[in-house]
Amino acid sequence: VIRRDRIEQAQARMRMLGIDAFLIITHDDYIYFLGEDRYQPRAIIPASGPPIVVCFRGEADEITRALGVSDVRVFQTVGQQIKDVVDVMRGLFLGVFGGVPDRKVRVGVRMGFSTPAFLLNLFQKANPCVEVADVGEAVDELRAVKDEGELELMRRAAEIAARGMGAAAAALRPGATEIEVAGEIEYAMRRAGGHGVATPVFVNSGARSCWLHGTATEKRLEPGELVVVDVVPRFRGYCANLCRTFVVGEASEERARLHAAYVAACAAAVAVLRPGARPREIDAAAKAVFDTAGLGERFVPGIGHGIGLEFEEIPMPTIHPTHQGVALPEGATFTIGHSVLAVPGVGGVRLEDTYVVRRDGAQPLTRFPTALSPAAALRELDKS
Amino acid sequence: VIRRDRIEQAQARMRMLGIDAFLIITHDDYIYFLGEDRYQPRAIIPASGPPIVVCFRGEADEITRALGVSDVRVFQTVGQQIKDVVDVMRGLFLGVFGGVPDRKVRVGVRMGFSTPAFLLNLFQKANPCVEVADVGEAVDELRAVKDEGELELMRRAAEIAARGMGAAAAALRPGATEIEVAGEIEYAMRRAGGHGVATPVFVNSGARSCWLHGTATEKRLEPGELVVVDVVPRFRGYCANLCRTFVVGEASEERARLHAAYVAACAAAVAVLRPGARPREIDAAAKAVFDTAGLGERFVPGIGHGIGLEFEEIPMPTIHPTHQGVALPEGATFTIGHSVLAVPGVGGVRLEDTYVVRRDGAQPLTRFPTALSPAAALRELDKS
């Protein structure tokens, strides 16, 4: 059901910031404000008044029932989808402003990875009276603090992530391909009720464990190699991020030392994760551990990021350097881990967990043993 | 290995079109020109001379070996990833032009779904001397015609798609959730060696079969419902698109009629799919069948699109209306199906296959029975 409370809070901020309308074209904001998802999310929240949903003809009846929105505009021709959306939008603006406005209309748009440049260009060309603004300032603070309902969905996503990680630990053996392991992970997460993944499942072994990111390839696992497994399943739109590094068989002393350092660095970062903490400080806590271990130069800064309806949301310091200074509010969800400790020739290590920031410290949403040996991790899992 | 032949062809077109450099930030072009993939693809092809690859420190040795590129610039600090990429790019331009150029540098960028607006804005702000241009004109015609090596990868993707569709047909039964069916599809495609999916697996049942697109939800399949199953697996970056509509149990006469009309419309469209054909004509051939069946108004125009390293590439008439007039060259790969025949209250039907355009007509890359009954489809599959 549509979230009028959230819409009203966003509208108050929009009026304060001089944003005339919020054009929603991404799933995260659509779910947050309209309470459900569409494959092509299209809606407008004017600075005042009810939201307007644009949808495909075949979905109109259903969407009206699902949302309880009286003002559902139905996008009737679909042969020229994006052009039609632009036309519908233009009509809506004329309606909202009662004619061609005598000044530029400031339209807030989410400026994230899923807002393509060409779509925005098309929109601006078709609407010369429009000035596009980043809607983040009006919406991000709202979205950063998760309510209990949101945390419950993130806990479900976290359980699904743990099921995937367990399947990974069980599938790691010399000769298996990264793709086979990824298949077992995905299957386990679907069987646990997962709604797909926010990023492809990463299974990076051997030299590939040093990659900053990666997917899964035909490469076969070899004895002694490190394998980074990173999953971000969704449950009703909400993400949980869980990453572990395992060894295939026996770990060399050097690899075990890298892994132990990463686990210790995460613990140090978690210890400073409380209301008011800034990514800069959290990073510094992790860096100090790596420095002590003589690994500071091997550590790529960026020990965590916000998470929720997007796998990365504010603060995301590795994307926006200014986010290093954003203080985390109580109720924020943040990951600890994320960046790679990479020693070419030896291997890369990465672990990551999702936490909620509480007054008395960080509470983990994801739960999975940190053991380097997959067999040891599975034994620990059985005990818990 | 790096594809110098393709790079030289693109460079010749870039010089003709006055594009000084091609900034690659998407997987499709990275694979096409550099012959392999990276999670964060970053490279520059100047109008003349060797390409320059930007990569993370931990990947530098490996990438140099894999590509055989002498001029690999290594992106050393990763704490501020995007900012650093921008800085590296600026340095490169200064190198390419031997100082600050005395005119705007025209940088070609892929304007697709995976080029985010904020990244381009950041790039332009950091490089005031740069004017961003759509690189499509210099690259799309090259990429549209697939060579035998590319077709072989697309055939592999097509086989993987068929394995997924077989798993879907076997999993459809009253009470199963869409998510369970999606899980079986994904698992079968991974076991067949699939490198993940280009779009989420769609399993849309009942009222959701009318959706223009969709993913998979907790909804349980009910007897008599239509279920649209749409998969786009990748193999080494290359996609194949396969879609079928099945019925759960017995189909009503009306639903069977919709399905038969769609199959006939696809056959009519395939019959006109040859070198020189334009999407407009292919669409018209399908539309004529639906009109005859009295279903013309229920058919959403857009019976196909280009496919290859992207699940949709030129021509993609439902995204860019001007692509309706693009003539297909011999060797182009194109899907037939794609858009939905939606009758709210009854259900939606969609089928889609991937073809290569040959002088003597269209050859299917994807192969799977079109039967509405999953049991019948599986029986046919067993025979073949």
Interface residues (C-beta under 8 A of the other chain):
Chain A: D37 R38 Y39 Q40 F56 R57 G58 E59 A60 D61 E62 T77 V78 G79 Q80 Q81 I82 K83 V109 M111 G112 F113 S114 T115 P116 A117 F118 L119 L120 N121 D134 I179 E180 A182 G183 E186 Y187 R190 R191 G193 G194 H195 G196 P200 V201 A207 C210 W211 L212 H213 G214 T215 A216 T217 E218 D283 V300 P301 G302 P317 T318 I319 H320 P321 S339 V340 A342 P344 G348
Chain B: D37 Y39 Q40 F56 R57 G58 E59 A60 D61 E62 T77 V78 G79 Q80 Q81 I82 K83 V109 M111 G112 F113 S114 T115 P116 A117 F118 L119 L120 N121 D134 I179 E180 A182 G183 E186 Y187 R190 R191 G193 G194 H195 G196 P200 V201 A207 C210 W211 L212 H213 G214 T215 A216 T217 E218 D283 V300 P301 G302 P317 T318 I319 H320 P321 S339 V340 A342 P344 G348
